[in-house]
Amino acid sequence: MKIPLWFFVCLLLTGSVYGQDEMIGAPVKVALGIGAGPSTPTGSLGDRDDAGWNAAAKVRLEGLIPLQIVGMVQYNRLPNRSQSVAPAVVGPIAPASSGEYDVAWLYGAGLEFPISLPVIRPYIGVDGFVSSLSSTAANASSITREGVDAGIGAQIPFAVFGNVNVEFKYQIFNVAGKEQNEDTYSQVMANISLSFGIL
């Protein structure tokens, strides 16, 4: 028995409409978050620096896959301890000096695994990033390394403005690209940001 051509055309049109309905039911969302928080150096960096602060901007993409895709830029500033207290870390960072700061710019991307709850939306996040490390000391040079972080966070609805995002992460600034015998530079950071939809 021959099946008429119009039957296949109807099937194609039906599938196309159904696919569009599926896309409409699960739109892609893009949100921008801006925030700041404390940073606490660990390991050899903790011997050299006191606690400081960070500021960050994050773009979050939802709806393409079950995980959330994020891109981030973070600025980090840690005050040096006095030279009599802080030993020099092994590596190209300038010697610690009272009144100076170690500075890091992080540029990266990562994934967040959201956990659905009635009010808040907790998540587990991991990022990979490029670190630009330097110091405010005179004649200090900048070095580039590759780093990673991992941690937890939560998105909390905030009136009509969007979400308050709270996260805690352990960051290693120089997982890759280190010189021979270079110390590992790491910290624990917290960040509180306000995020709002841009698409």
DAVENVEN-V44518 format. One record per residue. RES is the residue in one small letter. SS is DSSP state (alpha for helix, beta for strand, coil for the rest). Layout:
res:RES ss:SS
res:RES ss:SS
//
This chain:
res:m ss:coil
res:k ss:coil
res:i ss:coil
res:p ss:coil
res:l ss:alpha
res:w ss:alpha
res:f ss:alpha
res:f ss:alpha
res:v ss:alpha
res:c ss:alpha
res:l ss:alpha
res:l ss:alpha
res:l ss:alpha
res:t ss:alpha
res:g ss:alpha
res:s ss:alpha
res:v ss:alpha
res:y ss:alpha
res:g ss:alpha
res:q ss:alpha
res:d ss:alpha
res:e ss:alpha
res:m ss:alpha
res:i ss:alpha
res:g ss:alpha
res:a ss:coil
res:p ss:coil
res:v ss:coil
res:k ss:beta
res:v ss:beta
res:a ss:beta
res:l ss:beta
res:g ss:beta
res:i ss:beta
res:g ss:beta
res:a ss:beta
res:g ss:beta
res:p ss:beta
res:s ss:beta
res:t ss:beta
res:p ss:beta
res:t ss:beta
res:g ss:alpha
res:s ss:alpha
res:l ss:alpha
res:g ss:alpha
res:d ss:alpha
res:r ss:alpha
res:d ss:beta
res:d ss:coil
res:a ss:coil
res:g ss:beta
res:w ss:beta
res:n ss:beta
res:a ss:beta
res:a ss:beta
res:a ss:beta
res:k ss:beta
res:v ss:beta
res:r ss:beta
res:l ss:beta
res:e ss:beta
res:g ss:coil
res:l ss:coil
res:i ss:coil
res:p ss:coil
res:l ss:coil
res:q ss:beta
res:i ss:beta
res:v ss:beta
res:g ss:beta
res:m ss:beta
res:v ss:beta
res:q ss:beta
res:y ss:beta
res:n ss:beta
res:r ss:beta
res:l ss:beta
res:p ss:beta
res:n ss:beta
res:r ss:coil
res:s ss:coil
res:q ss:coil
res:s ss:coil
res:v ss:coil
res:a ss:coil
res:p ss:coil
res:a ss:coil
res:v ss:coil
res:v ss:coil
res:g ss:coil
res:p ss:coil
res:i ss:coil
res:a ss:coil
res:p ss:coil
res:a ss:coil
res:s ss:coil
res:s ss:coil
res:g ss:coil
res:e ss:coil
res:y ss:beta
res:d ss:beta
res:v ss:beta
res:a ss:beta
res:w ss:beta
res:l ss:beta
res:y ss:beta
res:g ss:beta
res:a ss:beta
res:g ss:beta
res:l ss:beta
res:e ss:beta
res:f ss:beta
res:p ss:beta
res:i ss:beta
res:s ss:beta
res:l ss:coil
res:p ss:coil
res:v ss:coil
res:i ss:beta
res:r ss:beta
res:p ss:beta
res:y ss:beta
res:i ss:beta
res:g ss:beta
res:v ss:beta
res:d ss:beta
res:g ss:beta
res:f ss:beta
res:v ss:beta
res:s ss:beta
res:s ss:beta
res:l ss:beta
res:s ss:beta
res:s ss:beta
res:t ss:coil
res:a ss:coil
res:a ss:coil
res:n ss:coil
res:a ss:coil
res:s ss:coil
res:s ss:coil
res:i ss:beta
res:t ss:beta
res:r ss:beta
res:e ss:beta
res:g ss:beta
res:v ss:beta
res:d ss:beta
res:a ss:beta
res:g ss:beta
res:i ss:beta
res:g ss:beta
res:a ss:beta
res:q ss:beta
res:i ss:beta
res:p ss:beta
res:f ss:beta
res:a ss:coil
res:v ss:coil
res:f ss:coil
res:g ss:beta
res:n ss:beta
res:v ss:beta
res:n ss:beta
res:v ss:beta
res:e ss:beta
res:f ss:beta
res:k ss:beta
res:y ss:beta
res:q ss:beta
res:i ss:beta
res:f ss:beta
res:n ss:beta
res:v ss:beta
res:a ss:beta
res:g ss:coil
res:k ss:coil
res:e ss:coil
res:q ss:coil
res:n ss:coil
res:e ss:coil
res:d ss:coil
res:t ss:coil
res:y ss:coil
res:s ss:beta
res:q ss:beta
res:v ss:beta
res:m ss:beta
res:a ss:beta
res:n ss:beta
res:i ss:beta
res:s ss:beta
res:l ss:beta
res:s ss:beta
res:f ss:beta
res:g ss:beta
res:i ss:coil
res:l ss:coil
//
